[in-house]
Amino acid sequence: MLILERDSGTGQLARIFAEVDAELKGLEQRIARGETPPLAETVERAIGLIMGREDALPQAPEKMAVRTARHVFLYVKTRCLREGRLQEAD
């Protein structure tokens, strides 16, 4: 969705940002209401909203994806440890 020509006017840019913001808020509101949208569909939609251009990706997007997955993994593992649902391995 954020695919714009370099010389796009500020009006078009503002409109695109407003549309993306509204879509993201919609996703956030669904989650806040306790809805559990399908993960793959949600991830694909979120990426479509902000990563429509390959040239806008970081230099090593695969590394960023693995790092993000690692952060999520550590968050979930730590939470399970705190809640007593998992014991630390020796």
HELIX and SHEET records of a PDB file:
HELIX    1   1 THR A   10  ALA A   32  1                                  23    
HELIX    2   2 LEU A   39  ILE A   50  1                                  12    
HELIX    3   3 GLU A   54  ALA A   56  5                                   3    
HELIX    4   4 PRO A   61  ARG A   82  1                                  22    
END                                                                             
